[in-house]
Amino acid sequence: MKAVVFTLGCKVNQCESASLMEGLRNLGYEVTDQLSPADLYIINTCAVTAEAEKKSRQAVARVEKFNSHAKIIITGCASEHSPNDFFDKENVYLVTGAKSKDKIFDLINNSGIFIEKEDLYSEGFFSANGERTRSYVKVQDGCNNFCSYCIVPYLRGRSRSRSIEGIKAEIEKLNPVEAVITGINLSDYNYNGARLADLLLAIKDYDMRVRLGSLEVGVIDEKFLDATTQLKDFAPHFHLSLQSGSNSVLKSMNRKYTAEEYMEKVVLIRRFYPDCAITTDIIAGFFSENISDFNETVSLVEKVEFADIHCFAYSKRSGTVAAKFKDLPGKIKKERLDKLLELKAECRKNYINKNLGTVQEVIPEEYADGYVTGYTGNYIRVYTDKNIDLNKKQKVRLKQIYNDGVLAEVLKEE
C-alpha cells in the first residue's frame, strides 16, 4: 500500500506532516511527500491567505489526477476553517482540523468531519524519524496575539507549549545534524514558566546545529541572545517578523511594537552576531496603509539591510478584525508588492555579495543539477561540485553567485 502526505504552508505544517508520514509507516504504508500514484493521500492544508486556502482546495483535484479512485484525508488550517468545502468532494472521506492531526490514525477507518474543540498539546505526536539532515522539532502551538489581519489564532487555538523533557526525548530520537526549533508562535514558548531562552539552555549540550523558526520582536533581549551563544552550533539566522515599517499601520495590525523598537532589536542582534542573516515578513497594501506608510516601510527595509524578505499582498480573511474594513484596490496592492519584490531581490543579492570570499560551514543535504547542495548557518544555499559526504559538516569558501545561492569551494581539513 502506498501513501502520500502532501503539505501546504508553514514549517509547522511540514513538521506535523513528518509525524503523519511516520504514523503511516508504522501502519505498513510505503510513504512519500511527493505527489505520485498512491492508494491513500493526506493533504495538510493552509489558510494563512485566501490564495493558500484556494490552493489547498485545488490540491484535491491534483491528487485525483494520479488516482481517480484515491482515498483522501484532509487536515490542517483550511479544513479547520471550512470543513464542508472539502468533505463535499467526491474522494474525500475524512476531514480533520488543525488541532486534531494527532487523531487521524484513530479515525483512519472512519468517514466524516472531526474538528477538535479543545486546545490540547499531544506529547505523543512526534515529528520526523530522523531520515533527513534537517529535522523540524515543534515545541509550541497556537497563538494569543490576535493580529487584526490573522486568522491563525482562530484555527490553531490558544498558545500552548511542550515540555522540555518531551522535546529532549524527541531530539535524542531524531539525532539530527540540524534541528529547526519551530512553533506557530515560537517566541511565546512557555512551559511551566520555562521560556524560549530556558529551552535553548536545556538543549545546549546536544551536538547539532540549532536553527530557530520565526521570531517576534518581544523575545529578543540579552538573556535570549546569550542563550543562543551557549549552543554548540547555533545558526546565526533570525527570521524577525516585521509586517510594516509604519507605526500607524503596526497599530492597526495590533502588532505590539514600533518601528523604532524593531530597529533597536536589530541593532542588539548584530551586537551579538555582526554577520548574521536577518530575514522578515512584510505585508503590502494593508487596508490602513497609505503611500506615506508604505514609504516608511521601504525606508526601514533599506536601513535594516535584510538578507531576504518574504513579502505578500494583504489578503482579507473573514472573521478577523481587519476584514471589517474596506480593502485597498488590487492595483495599489500589486504596485506596492512589486516594489517590495524589487527590494527583496536587491537585499538578497547584497547579502550574498557581502558573504562572497568568506569561509562558512555547510551541511550538504542533497544532489541537485550535478551539484551537492546544502545551507550555511546564515541560510545561504551552497552549490559545490566536489564529491563530498552528505550530512557531514564541511568548511567551504563562497566563490560566486549561482542560481538561488552561491558556488563554493570545499576546503581541505587541516
Secondary structure, DSSP 8 states (H G I E B T S, - for coil): -EEEEEE-S-HHHHHHHHHHHHHHHHTT-EEESS----SEEEEEE--SSHHHHHHHHHHHHHHHTT-TT-EEEEEEHHHHH-HHHHHTSTTEEEEE-TT-GGGHHHHTT--EEE---S----TT-----S-SSEEEEEEEE--S---TT--HHHHH-S-EE--HHHHHHHHHHH--SEEEEEETTGGG-EETTEEHHHHHHHTTTSSSEEEE--B-GGG-SHHHHHHHHTSSEE--EEEB--B-S-HHHHHHTT-SS-HHHHHHHHHHHHHH-TT-EEEEEEEES-TT--HHHHHHHHHHHHHHT-SEEEEEE----TTSGGGGS----HHHHHHHHHHHHHHHHHHHHHHHHHHTT-EEEEEEEEEETTEEEEEETT--EEEE-S---TTS-EEEEEEEEETTEEEEEE----
